[in-house]
């Protein structure tokens, strides 16, 4: 092999080592970025489902409170219920899988029924019909609350399972990327060794060529 060929081979080795390392690094970073985005979205969905679960329990508790404190806690109940509706609107915009939509529909139906009976309870309280208030709060409203809470719990479990699955996928992707990066580093190191061997061979070839030139220059000239 000529010196030029060896030089070209060395250049190819360098380019191959750099391309391999950079390519694996870019691929791994892209894959991890995608997995991390999935984890973040799943975590947000889980947090939203847990917030809905809290909302249902919160406004039910404040309704019970105003039913027994002659309406003093009703403003807090109204604020709590309004917050639950805002969270529900956000959930309907973000949680669009079929099973999520089904559970949100169940929460929404139970919550709508809860609001209708709440108006009845409030009217009865203002009219002084305390027995009617107790009947509504401890009867149909308990049933509406249980239906909404059950659906909210099921939604929270769905989102928790999905978030856990994405977290596992992210950990697996990180492990795979690390393994590939280590493998690429080993291959790159091997290519660097080849480069060093080639460089040493080129140096020896250059030295031999130089020695030949020096011998030629110092050789005695034949007499005429």
SULTA-V641034 format. One record per backbone hydrogen bond with DSSP energy under -1.0 kcal/mol. CO is the residue of the C=O (numbers start at 1). NH is the residue of the N-H. E is the energy in kcal/mol with one decimal. If there is no record, write none. Layout:
CO	NH	E
CO	NH	E
This chain:
2	6	-2.3
3	7	-2.4
4	8	-2.5
5	9	-2.4
6	10	-2.2
7	11	-2.2
8	12	-2.4
9	13	-2.2
10	14	-2.3
11	15	-2.5
12	16	-2.6
13	17	-2.5
14	18	-2.4
15	19	-2.7
16	20	-2.4
17	21	-2.2
18	22	-2.7
19	23	-2.8
20	24	-2.4
21	25	-2.2
22	26	-2.8
23	27	-2.5
24	28	-2.7
25	29	-2.4
26	30	-2.4
27	31	-2.4
28	32	-2.5
29	33	-2.2
30	34	-2.1
31	35	-2.4
32	36	-2.6
33	37	-2.2
34	38	-2.0
35	39	-2.4
36	40	-2.6
37	41	-2.5
38	42	-2.5
39	43	-2.5
40	44	-2.3
41	45	-2.3
42	46	-2.3
43	47	-2.4
44	48	-2.2
45	49	-2.4
46	50	-2.3
47	51	-1.9
48	52	-2.2
49	53	-2.0
50	54	-2.2
51	55	-2.8
52	56	-2.2
53	57	-1.6
54	58	-2.7
55	59	-2.7
56	60	-1.5
57	61	-1.9
58	62	-2.2
59	63	-1.7
60	64	-2.1
61	65	-2.0
62	66	-2.3
63	67	-1.8
65	68	-1.1
65	69	-1.2
66	71	-2.5
69	72	-1.1
71	74	-1.4
73	77	-2.0
74	78	-3.0
75	79	-2.2
76	80	-2.4
77	81	-2.9
78	82	-2.4
79	83	-2.1
80	84	-1.9
81	85	-1.7
82	86	-2.0
83	87	-2.4
84	88	-2.1
85	89	-2.3
86	90	-2.1
87	91	-2.4
88	92	-2.4
89	93	-1.3
90	94	-1.7
91	95	-3.3
97	101	-2.9
98	102	-2.2
99	103	-2.0
100	104	-2.6
101	105	-2.4
102	106	-1.7
103	107	-2.4
104	108	-2.9
105	109	-2.6
106	110	-2.2
107	111	-2.5
108	112	-2.6
109	113	-2.1
110	114	-2.1
111	115	-2.4
112	116	-2.0
113	117	-2.3
114	118	-2.0
115	119	-1.7
116	120	-1.4
117	121	-2.5
118	122	-2.7
119	123	-2.3
120	124	-2.4
121	125	-2.2
122	126	-2.3
123	127	-1.5
124	129	-2.9
125	128	-1.2
128	130	-1.5
129	133	-2.0
130	134	-2.5
131	135	-2.1
132	136	-2.3
133	137	-2.8
134	138	-2.6
136	141	-2.3
139	143	-1.7
140	144	-2.6
141	145	-2.6
142	146	-2.5
143	147	-2.2
144	148	-2.4
145	149	-3.1
146	150	-2.4
147	151	-2.0
148	152	-2.4
149	153	-2.5
150	154	-2.2
151	155	-2.3
152	156	-2.4
153	157	-2.1
154	158	-2.1
155	159	-2.5
156	160	-2.2
157	161	-2.3
158	162	-2.2
159	163	-2.6
160	164	-2.4
161	165	-2.1
162	166	-2.2
163	167	-2.1
164	168	-2.2
165	169	-2.2
166	170	-2.2
167	171	-2.2
168	172	-2.6
169	173	-2.5
170	174	-2.4
171	175	-2.2
172	176	-2.7
173	177	-2.6
174	178	-2.1
175	179	-2.4
176	180	-2.6
177	181	-2.4
178	182	-2.4
179	183	-2.7
180	184	-3.0
181	185	-2.2
182	186	-2.3
183	187	-2.4
184	188	-2.8
185	189	-2.6
186	190	-2.2
187	191	-2.4
188	192	-2.2
189	193	-2.2
190	194	-2.1
191	195	-2.3
192	196	-2.7
193	197	-2.7
194	198	-2.6
195	199	-2.7
196	200	-2.7
197	201	-2.3
198	202	-2.5
199	203	-2.3
200	204	-2.6
201	205	-2.4
202	206	-2.4
203	207	-2.4
204	208	-2.6
205	209	-2.2
206	210	-2.4
207	211	-2.7
208	212	-2.2
209	213	-2.1
210	214	-2.4
211	215	-2.6
212	216	-2.2
213	217	-2.0
214	218	-1.9
